[in-house]
């Protein structure tokens, strides 16, 4: 009887650990932008931001509405636009929310999605001690240029242990 109980407990433990490891790996890899059209079109001018940083409504607004995209209106061919919108909607923060991304995308106005990743309360909190003058440095340019300091951002890693703020 004791052997059966121990075997069951060991089996349950491995199941829980396996699920945890799978969820952790899923969250880690979900940060990486995997769509080649999205990476080519959006990554041409800036980091192809991980879709999990914003909810679908925000991404669709950025792609569809003139003036919502920080770099100006997007001039996309219909097929590229449709593919990018589909990809962003499928991989957005609200598609398979995790505790981390749910906290990151909370905005004061619950009726609208956030438009600027840099304006999300969680992101602002994480960068609160960095003076605006630092973001204005020539090597950084703006709060939206994540890869200037987050050297592993393209692989989906924004951990502060991998940050190197340029001096100039």
N, C-alpha and C positions, 0 to 999 in steps of 0.2 A: 504493500500500500504506500509506504514512504517513498519507494522508488518511483512509483507512478506519479505521485504529487510533485516530486522533484523534477521529473521529466516534463510534466506539464508546465511547471514554473519556468524551467529553462526554455522551453518552446515559446512561451508567452514573452519572456524577456527578449529572445532573439527577434520575435515578430515586432515588438515595440521598437527595439533598436534599429531594425531594418527599416521600419516606417519612418523613424526619425532621420536616419541617414538619407533615405530617398527624398524626404521633404526638404532637408537641408541642401542637398545637391540640386534639387529642383529650383529652390529659391536662388541659389548661387548662379545656376546657368540661366535662369529666367531673366537675369539682369543683362545678359549678353544679347545684343541685337543680331538676330540670326537671318533676317530676310535680306537677300542680296540687293533687291531693288531699293529697299529702304536705306540700307547702308550706303549704296552707291549715290543715290539722289541726295539724301539728307546729310550723309557723311562727307559729301564733297565740300560743304561750307563749315560744318561744325560737327561735334561729336554726335553720332547717331544715338541719341539718348535712349537708354533702356525704356521700353514701353511701360514697364511696371511703375515708372515714376509718376504717371498721371492716369486718371480714369479715362475711359473711352470718350466720354462727352468732351473732354478737354482736347484730346488729340484730334477729334473730328472738327472741332471749332478752329483749331490752329491750321489744319489743312484746308478747310473749306472757306473760311471767312477772311477776306482781305483785311489787313491791319492787325490780325491776331498773331501772325507769325512774326517773331522779332526781327527777322531779316527782310521783312517786306512781303508783299504778295508772292505766292508761289506760282510759278509758271510750269505746271506739270502736264504731261500728256495724259489723256483720259485713262489709258490702261495702267500707267504707273501710279496715278492718283488713286485709282480704285484698289490696286494691290496694296499700296501703302496704308490706306484707310482700313482695309480688311485686316492687315497684319497688326496695326496699332490697336484696333478694337479687340482683336483676339488675345493680345498679350498685355492689355492694359491693367492697371492696378486693381480695377474692380472685377476683372475676369476671374481671377483666383486669388482673392486677397489674402495676404499674410499679415500677421500682427505688425510687422515692421512697415510694410507698405501702406497699411490702413492708417497708421499714425502719420506717415509722411504726407499723405494726400488730404488730410483733414484741413478744411478751410473754414473761415468764419461764415461765409455765405453758402449755406448748405444747398441753395437752389441752383448754384452755378458751379461748374468745375473750374479748378485753378488753371490759369493759362501759362504762367511762368513757373518753371520748376524752382527757380531761385527765390520765388516769393512764397513757397509753401512754408507754413509755420515751422515744421520740423527742420527744414533746410536752413531757414533763417536762424533758428536756435543753434544749430550746429556751427554756423558761421558768425555768430554774434560778436565774437571778440576780434574779428578781422575788420580793420578800418576800411572805409570806402576807398581811400587812397591806394590801398594794396590792390583792390580790384581794378583800379584805373591804371595801374602800371602797364607799360607798353607790352610786356611779355604776357600779361593776363588779359587786359582789355575790358572784361566785364564779368559779372557774377555768373553768367551763363557759359563761360569758357572753362568748364570743369577740368578738362584734360591739362590745362596749364599747371595745375597744382596736384590734382589727383592722377598720378602717373599710371595707375592701373585701371582707370575709368573705362577704357575701351574693352576691357575684359569683364566689366560689370562690378569691379571692386572699388568702392568709394571709401574704404576704411581709412580712418585718420592716421593709422600707422604707415600708410603708403603715400602720405602727402608731403610734397616738397614745394614750398612757396618760393617762387623766383624773387631774387633780390631787386631786380630792375624791371 
